[in-house]
Amino acid sequence: MVGAHGRDHRPDPVVAGGPASHLPQDRVDAVAERIPDGRLVTIDAGHAVHATRPAEFHAVVREFLTGLG
C-alpha cells in the first residue's frame, strides 16, 4: 500500500537507547506516537545507539530502507 507521501506504508522507526540513555524514554515514545505510523524501537545501548550497538541499529535502518525501494 502506498501512503500519502507516495511511499510504502511502513512504520517509521524512532530508535531509543533504553534506560541508560540520558534522554527520558517516555519523551522518545511521545515522539514516535506523534509520527503517523511511527514505531518506537528500543536498543539497550544508552544514548549513542549507532556507535554502541551498530549491528542492531543498522538492522533497524536497513529494514526501513528496504521497504522504501
Secondary structure as GFF3:
##gff-version 3
##sequence-region A 1 69
A	DSSP	beta_strand	12	16	.	.	.	ID=ss1
A	DSSP	alpha_helix	25	34	.	.	.	ID=ss2
A	DSSP	beta_strand	38	42	.	.	.	ID=ss3
A	DSSP	alpha_helix	49	52	.	.	.	ID=ss4
A	DSSP	alpha_helix	54	68	.	.	.	ID=ss5
###
